[in-house]
Amino acid sequence: MGSIQIIWFKRDLRTSDHAPLHAAAKIGQPILPLYIVEKEFWRQPTASRRHWSFIYDCLIDLNTELTGLGQPLVIRIGKAIDVFKSLHESHLIERIHASEETGNNWTYCRDIAVRRFCADNEITLNEYPSNGIVRKLKNRNDWSNIRNSRMKQKIIMRPKSIAPVANYYSDLLPDKNASIFGVKLDGKVQVGGRKAAVSELRSFLGYRSERYLQNLSAPGLSEIYCSRLSAHLAWGTLSVREVVQAVNKRQTLLSIQDKKKFNRNLNAFKSRLAWRCHFIQKLEDQPEIESLCMHPAFEGLRKQDEYESYFKAWATGYTGYPFIDACMRNLLSEGWITFRMRAMLVSFASYQLWIDWRITGNFLAKVFTDYEPGIHYSQLQMQSGVTGINAMRVYNPVKQSIEHDPSGAYIRKWVPELVGIPDEFIHTPWKQKNDLLDNYNFVLGRDYPKPIVNQVTSTKLAKQKIIDVRNSENFKQTASAVFQKLGSRKRPSKKAPKSKKQHPDQLSLF
């Protein structure tokens, strides 16, 4: 019996710029490309059917590409260790090639178990860096240089062919409605797969990016003019390096006239690609931030078993704050909203409602099609004020509503109960007089909820609680250690800011 190689696909669902595939093809031994549907993974509190719907599309495209190379994708359902054990017994695995994954604690422990299995069975396990993340990084000082150097390396070309494996079997790919992927989620799911990824990239670079910065935080318009590549990067139908180099190429081909239209927007987008890697590196360096506050002084500040009614109202879009509710309903329906609105939803839950970030985090992870653990937990903690190294930023939902939806068109789209409310009260329907309410046959508390909290009072109380912790003994000393471990080394600009300075870690992503 001859030996085989396995390419274990996880969050790298492509054949281009794929180091494991390239390395395996060079060796020349038969290659079995493998994707494991792990039932236990899909029972995790962050996994959802929305994710699977996107992944399903990705796997269909991936199988088409691999079939064209000579060996279709193999699907196995079960525990990774059991799958590898079975394949080793039937085909004698010599090597397993995989991309390094910066995921949840569950995948972290799973990967450790696989490494142990390989060592016990004399199987060579080769794991390859991906997405600018540096494993076993000693400190943050040189990280950006390493990341930028990787972005400049040549794109790894897809092999022309791979040696097939004889006498293998594949489980059927579970459909999008299979029960193992959790409860049904109403609403749309972004189309996944390599073809969709390339199409989105081309349209963004070709014309949508001209209005990128202009509409980055605009609800509704951001869906059009943001890149919409976040889900493709999260599940690996594109590599970050591919996107960075595609942007660079686009910039070199711009005419003098087009440079004025596109360059600033494309540079801003590249900056956000770098910040994306920065945040994922935090989780790589300290996996505990999935479940523990970066600064331990904040542990226990918010009780996880309290404020259940507040959470339900927030999670369904019935808080009585029209812009908050519109954003949440938009997110539930589409699986995506722009970063500013995500930050506002987390901020409102964390401060005004005083809900623990771990509770809101699990819920949002399920809803986001582009759920990326490294970004997710870093941003949750930042927007909840528990990092100890970032400025406290509390979003005023009324102010955000007036600034980003002045006419109330977005609110009326997603909160149709308020369609008849005059513009002057669309952001604050509780301020409307009774005679106007009667004219529109609208009763606050019956047709739409009254605000579940007084945002002014609740904000003040929340801020004071955070300040009290930050003023506690030894807080700054511990915060300094957190910064050394996880903080950005980006040097501040020498140019005078045109407006209120924004903390670099508050930059929006996609």
Number of C-alpha atoms within 10 A of each C-alpha: 6 11 15 22 26 24 21 21 21 17 21 27 26 24 24 20 20 23 21 23 26 18 16 23 19 10 12 13 19 19 27 25 24 20 21 18 20 15 13 11 19 17 13 15 14 19 20 24 23 27 26 24 20 21 24 19 18 25 22 16 21 24 20 13 19 18 15 13 17 15 21 20 21 19 19 19 17 14 16 19 17 12 15 21 16 13 16 16 9 13 17 18 24 18 20 25 23 22 21 20 20 23 18 23 16 11 14 14 12 16 16 11 14 17 18 15 16 20 12 9 14 12 18 15 19 16 15 15 15 23 27 24 25 20 15 8 14 11 11 20 15 11 19 20 11 13 19 14 11 18 20 12 10 11 16 16 13 17 16 9 14 24 18 18 20 13 7 11 9 13 11 10 16 15 11 18 14 13 11 18 22 18 12 13 15 11 13 15 20 19 18 24 25 24 14 18 21 16 10 17 20 16 13 22 20 12 13 17 25 21 18 24 18 14 19 22 21 22 24 17 15 21 18 17 23 25 21 21 20 21 24 30 23 22 24 25 28 27 23 25 23 18 19 20 17 14 20 15 12 16 17 10 10 14 11 8 8 12 16 12 16 23 19 14 19 23 14 14 22 17 15 16 21 19 21 23 20 26 23 23 25 23 24 24 20 12 19 15 21 21 13 15 24 26 23 15 19 19 13 10 14 17 11 14 9 12 14 11 11 18 21 12 15 24 19 12 23 23 23 21 25 29 32 25 22 22 25 26 22 22 22 22 17 18 24 25 24 23 20 18 24 22 21 21 23 27 27 24 23 24 26 26 23 23 25 25 26 18 15 18 21 16 17 23 20 22 24 24 30 23 22 22 22 24 20 21 29 25 22 26 26 25 28 25 26 26 26 26 20 18 15 18 18 20 20 15 21 15 13 17 23 16 11 16 18 16 16 22 15 21 26 18 15 20 20 13 14 22 16 14 21 15 14 14 14 26 25 19 22 19 10 15 10 12 9 12 16 10 10 13 11 17 14 17 11 8 11 20 17 17 17 16 15 10 18 10 10 16 21 12 15 17 16 12 15 18 13 10 15 18 10 10 10 10 16 15 9 17 21 15 14 17 18 14 17 23 20 18 14 9 7 8 7 6 6 7 9 6 6 6 8 11 12 13 17 17 15 19 19 22
